[in-house]
């Protein structure tokens, strides 16, 4: 067996350059994030697999470009969660099926093999919850754009019991899930609204002291984020939090990072978002509070870099 390690709350704090709340420290320790370092041959096999996927001409399900043409695929995916919720009436039924697909994951610019169940889901939730607790703790309303089956929103209730929750998504199935959440009394203070990043609804009324956030949702628009960005600038929320693939924060001189960047481009993931925010900051229109890596990711990418900003 190769070298076995465990990701502790102290290590996550070191990576994030921030403190975890007592609640999240407890969550981290109970997650039992045990992993194994992979051998040189296993790393080579991984690199070869990704390179073959990136550069062969035939379209593979893991390299289909993101975009509006995939709406029906997301409807189908979230419908699986809706059916499971109807049958089991359990919050766990809302976890997307793409978690746990692969045997290797990104961690701190290298590939590791998780050895505990639901490793990628657990560390993902810790990072998301940390970002929400840290940057959205003082708002009265939290809007998640691209919320899918609303599984991130429901965890917020554990540490923000009074906040008003709104889940927005371009799929109609997402709103059906949130309606069922209310019917099943899983959460009574949550609304679902249909929302299209490509054609934002400016009639949407945004309350004062509201925070916006996205998690691996803006990634789907590629370079076509300007419509949403202008919507946000018009609505002027208190703060915006994004956990998305941000290639400007990765190191193209690092092989693992460069493969992530190439995969971003292959999939037509979010591109140029941070650079655009920096332009707007120079124009005095926004303030960037932080832009940082979380050093976590899936098999193909380190896909959850953090950007926090606010309109001025």
N, C-alpha and C positions, 0 to 999 in steps of 0.2 A: 504493500500500500504506500502511496506517495504521502508527502507531508500533509497532515490534516490540521486545519485551523478553524477558528470560530470568529465571526464578526461580532464584536462587542459594541455596546452603546458608546464606550469611550472612542473606539475607532471610527464610528460613524460621526461622532462630534468632531473628530480631527479632520475627517474628509470634508465635512460641511462647514468647518470653521465656525461652528455655532453650537449652542447648548441644546440638548433635548429636554423636553419637559419630563417631570417624574413619571407621568403617564406613558410617554414614549420610551423612556429608559426601561420601564417594566415590560412594555410590548416587545422591545428589542431582545431583552434577555429571555423572555418566554418563547420568542420565535426560534431560538436554538439554531442560529444561522451557521451551521457547520458545512465546511466545504473542503475539497481536496485539490491540491495543486496537480496540474497535469504534467505528463512527461514531455520531453522534447519531441518525440515522435507523434504524440497525440496533438501537440501544438502544430506540428507540420501538417498533419492530416486535416486539422481544422482550417489552417490557412489555405490549403489546396482546395478544400471543399468550398470555401467562400469565394476564392478566385475563380473556380470553375463556374460557380453560380453567377458571378458578376459578369463574366466575359463570354459565356456561351450565348449563341444567338437565339435559341429557342426560349419561349416564355415559360417560366416556372411559376407556380402559385405563390412562391415567396419573392418573386421579383415583378409582379404586376404593378405598374405605376399607379400611384394614388391619384385621386381626382373625382370629379362629380359623376363620372361614369360608373363608379362603384357603389352608388347609393343603394341599389337593390341588394348587393352583397351584405351591406351593413344591416339593412332591414332583416335579412334572413338570419344573420348572426344574432342580433338582439332578440329575434323572435324565439330562438332556442331558449334564451334566458327567461323570456316571458312565459313560455310554456312550462318551464321548470318551476317558476314562481307560482303559477296557478296550481300545479300539482303538489308542490311541497310546502308552499307558503313560508319559505325560509330565505333569509337574507343571503345566505351562502349561494343560493341559486342564481344570484345576480353577478357573480364573478365571471368575467369574460372567459371564453373557452381557450383563448390563445395563451393563457398563462400555463407554464409547465410543459410546453411543447418540446423543449430541447434539453439535452443533457449538459451543455456548457453555457456559461453566462459571462458577461463582462463584469469585472470588478477591478478598479484601480489600474486601468490600462493593460490588463491581462485577462486571459481566459481561465475560469475555474470550473470545477465540477461540484455542483451542490450535492450535499449528502443528507439533507433533511427535507421532509416533505414540504411542498409549496414554498420553497425557498425564494423563488423570483417574485411571487405574489406578496410574500411577507415583507421583503426588503423594499419592494416598490411602494407598498402602503405606508411603511415607516417614513420614507422620503416624502411622499405626498402629504401625509399628515403633519410632518414637521414643517413643510412649507406653508400649509394652511394655518397651523398654530402660530407660527412665527410672524407671518405677514398679514393675515386676515383676522387676527384675534380681536381687533377693536371695531370691526364693522358690524352693522346690524343686519345686513342682507348679503348673502353669498350666492353669486350666479356662476354656475359651471357651464361653459359653452362647449358643446361636443361631449355631453355627459354620458351618452350611451345608456347602459342599464342602471345608472345612478349609484353605482356601488361606492364611489368615493364620497358622494354627498351624504350617504347614510352614516358613514363613520364620523362625520363632523358632529353629529348630534351627541357623541360621547364626550366631547370637550367644548362644545358650543351649544348648550341646551336651549337657549332662547333665540338663536339666530334664525332668520327666515331663509329658507333654502329654495333655490330655483334651478331646475335642470333644463338646459336648452340643447336641442339636438335636431339635425336635419331629418332624422328618421321619425316616422309616425309611431313606430314601435316603442321608441323611448318614452313618448308621452303615455302610451298604453301601460308601460311598466310603472311609471310614476303614479298613474291613476290606481293601479292595482296595489301599490305600496300604501296609498291612503286608504283604500277599501279594506285592506288587511290589517289596518291600524299599526303598521310598522313605523310610520311617521305621519303625523297629521299636519305638519307645518312645512309642506313641500309642494311646489307647483311644477308642472311640466309645460314647456312652451316649444313650439316648432321654430327652428331658427336655421338659416342657411348662411354660412360664411361668405358665399359668393354673392348673395343678395340679401344683405342685412335689412331687417325690418325696423325702420326708423320710428315707427309708431309705438314701439315697445317703450313702456314707461319705466324708467329706472329711478328707484327711490334714492334719497340722500343716504350717505354713509353706506355705500355698497361696494363690495369687492368682486372683481371678475377673476376667474381662473380657468385655465385649460390644462389638460393632461393628455399628451399624445393625441391631440385633436386637431390643432392647427397644422400639424405635420401633413395632413391630408390635402392642404391647399397649394403646396409647392410654393411658387413665386406669387401666387394670386391672393396675397393677404391684405392688399391695400384697401379693398372695400371694407373688410372687417376693422382694420386699423382706423380708418376714417370714422367708422361708426363709433368706435370707442372714444376717439377724440371728441366727437360731438356729444356723446352721452356723459363724458367726464365722471367715471366712477372714482371712488376714493383711491383705489389701488388695483393693479393688475398683476397676476401671478401666472407664469407659464412654465410648465415642465415639458419640454419639447426637444426634438433633435435640432441642435444648434451647432452647425459645423464651424462657425467662427470661433467657438471655444475649444475645439479639438486641435490636436497637434498633427499637422500633415506629415511631419518628419518621424512620427511614431507609427510603426506598421499597423498595429491594431486600430489606432485612431484613423489612419488613412483608409483602412478597409471600411470603417464606419461611414466616413465621408463619401466614399464611392458608392456604398449601399444607399445612402441618402439620395444621391443623384439618380441611381438606378430606379429607385422607387418614386422619384419625383416628390420627395418629402420637402418640408418647409425650407426655404432658401432665401437668405438675405434679410431675414426679419430683424436680427440684432443690428446689422449695419444700418437698416432703415431707421430704427429707433435712435441710433447714435446721430444720424442726420437731423432728426427731429429735435434731439436734445440740443444740438448746436444752434438750432433755430429758436430755442427757448420754448418749445411747445410741450416737451415732456421732461421728466426727470427719471433717469435710470437709477434705481436704488441698488440693485445688484445684478450681476450676470456671472454665473459660476457653474462649474461642473459639479455633478453629484457622483461621478465615477461609477455609476451603476448602469446596467443595461441587459439586453437579451442576447440571444445567440449571435445576431448579425450586427447589432449596433449598441453604442452607448447613446441611448435615445432620450434621456431625461435630464438635460441641462436646465438650469433654472434662470429665468429672467423675471425680475420684479421691477415695475415702473409705474409711473402715474402721470396722467395728463396734467398740464399746468393751465 
